[in-house]
Amino acid sequence: MLKCNTEIMKDLKQIQERKAVILEKERLECAVSYVSDEDKILPDYNYDEVRSQIDDLNKEEIYLKGLLAKSNATTIVPEFNMTIGDCLIYLAQLTEKAGRLNSLSNRRKKTRSLQYQKQVEFTELLYDVDKAKVDYEKTQKEIVKLQMAIDRINLTNLIEV
């Protein structure tokens, strides 16, 4: 069966959700509290069955993550001439860069503050705030373009599952 990367990612999310439900149910049902033997109501809990279910889901998760890892390492995103994996790294770098540029672009060129002995201290930036704003906007546009390219390839790249 062929599935796109996005479908596999959704399958992985469902696996994680199923594991969480099983583990939460186990947490609630793996012990019983009671006052006397006559008051004991045993839940329908089976240790071996729960281990088996989690092991099966873990195997399926490993298989699907392996398929995605291979796809991320080999599938080229044409607009950027990089693999999906490289694009994800580049996206993280751009996001960090945008954060720095946003911080730099929101400062005032010159500020003053009153110091300990009532002396006024001036702080003047050594860069052009307007250039930082332009660079921030260009970086944001590059992030959007990159995200769209990754989304597009994740929806169109098919993997045999």
C-alpha positions in Angstrom: 0.0 0.0 0.0 1.3 3.5 -0.9 1.1 6.3 1.7 2.4 9.8 1.6 4.7 11.1 4.3 1.9 13.1 5.9 -0.3 9.9 6.2 2.5 8.1 7.9 3.0 11.0 10.3 -0.7 10.8 11.1 -0.5 7.0 11.6 2.4 7.6 14.0 0.3 10.1 16.0 -2.5 7.6 16.2 -0.1 4.9 17.5 1.2 7.3 20.2 -2.4 8.1 21.2 -3.3 4.4 21.4 -0.3 3.7 23.5 -1.2 6.6 25.8 -4.8 5.2 26.2 -3.5 1.7 27.0 -0.9 3.0 29.5 -3.4 5.2 31.2 -5.9 2.4 31.5 -3.1 0.2 32.9 -2.3 2.9 35.4 -5.9 2.9 36.6 -6.5 -0.8 36.5 -3.2 -2.5 37.5 -4.0 -2.4 41.2 -7.1 -2.7 43.3 -7.9 -1.1 46.7 -10.3 -2.7 49.0 -11.3 -2.9 52.7 -11.9 -6.6 52.9 -11.7 -9.6 50.5 -15.4 -9.5 50.1 -15.3 -5.9 48.8 -12.6 -6.6 46.2 -13.8 -6.0 42.6 -11.1 -7.0 40.1 -10.8 -5.0 36.9 -10.3 -6.7 33.6 -6.5 -6.2 33.6 -3.9 -8.5 32.1 -0.3 -7.6 32.6 1.0 -9.8 29.7 -1.7 -8.6 27.3 -0.8 -5.0 28.0 2.9 -5.7 27.4 2.1 -7.4 24.2 -0.1 -4.5 22.9 2.6 -2.0 23.8 5.3 -4.1 22.2 3.2 -4.5 19.0 2.6 -0.7 18.8 6.3 0.0 19.4 7.3 -2.3 16.5 4.8 -0.6 14.2 6.2 2.8 15.4 9.8 1.8 14.7 8.8 0.5 11.2 7.0 3.7 10.3 9.6 6.0 11.7 12.2 4.1 9.7 10.3 4.7 6.5 10.0 8.4 7.3 13.7 8.6 8.2 14.7 7.0 4.9 12.3 9.3 3.0 13.6 12.4 4.9 17.2 11.4 4.0 16.6 10.6 0.3 13.7 12.7 -0.9 14.8 16.0 -2.5 12.7 19.2 -2.1 13.0 20.6 -5.6 12.6 24.3 -4.6 15.5 24.2 -2.3 17.6 21.3 -3.8 17.9 19.7 -0.4 16.5 16.6 1.2 13.5 16.8 3.5 15.8 16.2 6.5 18.1 19.0 5.4 15.1 21.3 4.9 13.9 20.5 8.4 17.4 21.5 9.8 17.3 24.7 7.6 13.8 25.5 8.9 15.1 25.3 12.5 18.0 27.6 11.6 15.7 30.1 9.9 13.4 30.1 12.9 16.2 30.8 15.2 17.5 33.6 12.9 14.0 35.1 12.7 13.8 35.2 16.5 17.2 37.0 16.7 16.3 39.5 13.9 12.9 40.2 15.5 14.6 41.0 18.7 17.1 43.3 17.0 14.4 45.0 14.9 12.3 45.9 17.9 14.9 48.0 19.6 15.3 51.8 19.6 18.4 53.2 18.0 19.3 55.2 21.1 18.1 54.9 24.7 19.0 56.6 27.9 18.7 55.5 31.5 19.4 57.1 34.9 22.2 55.3 36.7 23.3 55.0 40.3 24.6 58.5 41.0 21.9 60.1 38.9 24.0 60.2 35.8 22.4 59.6 32.5 23.8 56.7 30.5 23.1 56.4 26.8 23.0 53.2 24.8 23.3 53.5 21.1 22.9 50.5 18.7 25.7 49.8 16.3 23.5 48.5 13.5 20.7 49.8 11.4 17.3 48.8 13.0 15.5 49.3 9.6 17.9 46.8 7.9 17.2 44.3 10.7 13.4 44.7 10.1 13.9 44.1 6.3 16.1 41.1 7.0 13.5 39.8 9.5 10.7 40.1 6.9 12.8 38.4 4.3 13.6 35.5 6.7 9.9 35.2 7.5 9.0 34.9 3.8 11.8 32.3 3.4 10.3 30.3 6.3 6.8 30.3 4.8 8.2 29.3 1.4 10.2 26.5 3.0 7.3 25.2 5.1 5.1 25.1 2.0 7.7 23.2 0.0 8.1 20.7 2.9 4.3 20.3 3.2 3.9 19.9 -0.6 6.6 17.1 -0.7 5.1 15.4 2.3 1.8 15.2 0.6 3.0 14.1 -2.8 5.9 11.7 -1.9 4.5 8.2 -1.8 6.1 5.4 0.2 5.4 1.7 0.1 4.1 0.6 3.5 
